[in-house]
Amino acid sequence: MKNLSFLIVIFCLLAKVSAECADSCECPDFSSLRLSEADASDYQFTQLAGSAANATCVSPNNFVMASQFNETEIPLPPEANRFFMIPALGRNALIPASSFELFSYFGVVCDNGSWYATKYPMGISYVKVNEDIFTNTTYVESYDGKKTRIVWFAW
């Protein structure tokens, strides 16, 4: 009986610790990455258990996330400067798009205290060195699964 009581206490402690771990997230609130100039009413965010979340962009035609090539597993194109964008633009920009859920669309995950994109459905956009215009890739299958730290996002 003594052993049974001991096992019940241990089980309860383990359940409490695992529940606390599941409810915490090592990453900052995803909303903190939104540029202050971006209209907050076009974005709906719900924090779920742990690092799971639902982030819906209501006006997705101009949605973009920014990063740098030194913070991604995507290889640096030879002519690119260090900054690039992960756009949603191109989902047929001529037709107003319906809202979409950012975490699943871009494969957003939390890792080591930072938010990362792992899907690039519209490719990436970057500026070439000594130029002022963006070069847009289309979807590149080999990019999927490669982690890119999200520096900021806007629409």
N, C-alpha and C positions, 0 to 999 in steps of 0.2 A: 504494500500500500504506500509505503514511504517512497519507493522508486516511482510509482505511478504519479504521485503528487509532484515529485521532482521533474519528471518528464513533461507534465502539463505546464508547469511554470516555465520551463525552458522553451516549450513550443509557443507559449503566449509571448514571451520575450522576442523570439525569432520572428513571429508574425508581426509584432509591432515595429521592429527594426526594418523588415522588408517593406512594410506599408509606408513607412516614412521615406525610404529610399525611392520608392516608386512615385511618390508625390513631389519629389524635389527635382530640380533641373539645374545642371551646372551652367547653362547658358543664360545670358541676360534675357529679359523680356524681348521677344522678337520685334515688338512695336518700337523699341528704342532704336532700331536701325532705320526707321522711316525718316527721310529728310524733313526738316521742320517746314519747308515750303510746300510740301505735298499736302493736299486736302485730306484731313483725317476722316472726313465723312465718306470718302470713297473706299474705305478700308475697314473691314470688320475682323476683329481678332478675338479668339476665345482660347484661353489656356486650358488644356486638359491635364490629365495626370502625367507626372514626370515631364519629359520634354515634348510630349505630344501636344499639338495645337491645331487649331483650324484658323487659317488666315485667308479671308476671301477678299479679292479685289473686285470692287463693284464696277469700276471703269477700266477694264483691262487693256484697251487698245494701246495705251501709252505706258504700260507698266514695264519697269526695268529694274534690275539689280546690278550693282556695280562691284567690281573686284579689281585685283591686280594680278598680273601673270606670276609674280613671286608668291602668290597665295592660292595657287591652283595646281592641280595635277595635269591640266591641259597644257600641251607644249606651246611655247611662245612662237608665233609665226615670225620668220626672220625680219620682216619689215614693220612689225608692230611696236608701238610704244608700250609702256608697262601697264596701262589701264585698259579695261574692257568692260563691256556690258553684257548682261544676260537678258535679252528682251522677250516680251510677250508679243510685241508688235510683229505683224506678219500672220496673225491668226485670221487674216482677211481684214486688213485695216480699213477697207472701203465700206464694210458693213459693221455697224456698232456691235461689238461682241457682248455676249452675256457674261455675267460674273463667273469667276473660276476660283478654285481653292488652290492657293499658292503652294502649300506644303506637298501635296501630291503631284501637282503639275510640274514643279521644279525639283522634286525629290529632296526637300529641305530636311536636314538632320542636324542634331546637336552633337558636337564632338569636341572634347577638351575645352569647353567653355566658349566655343564659337559656333555660329550658325553656318552651314554649308549647303550649297546647291549640288545636286548630283545628277540632274537631268537638264538637258538643253534642247527642248523641243523646237525652238526657232533658231538654234545655233547661237553664235556669239557675235558681237559687234565690237570692233576695235578701230582705233585711229592709227594710221601709218605714221612712222617717223617723218617729220617735216611736212605733214599734210594736216588739213583741218577737217577732212571728211571721214565719215565712218565707213569701214569696209564690213559688210555683213556676210557671215557664212550662212549657209542654210543648215538644216539639221545634219549633224555629223555623228553617226552612230558610235564611233569610237570615243566620243566625249562622254557618253552616258556611263555613269558609275564613277567618274573622276570627280573628286571633291574640289569645290571652289569656295573659299571663305567669302561670305557676303559682308561687304563693307557698309553698304547702305542700299535702300530701295526707295523708289518714287514712282509716280505716274503722271 
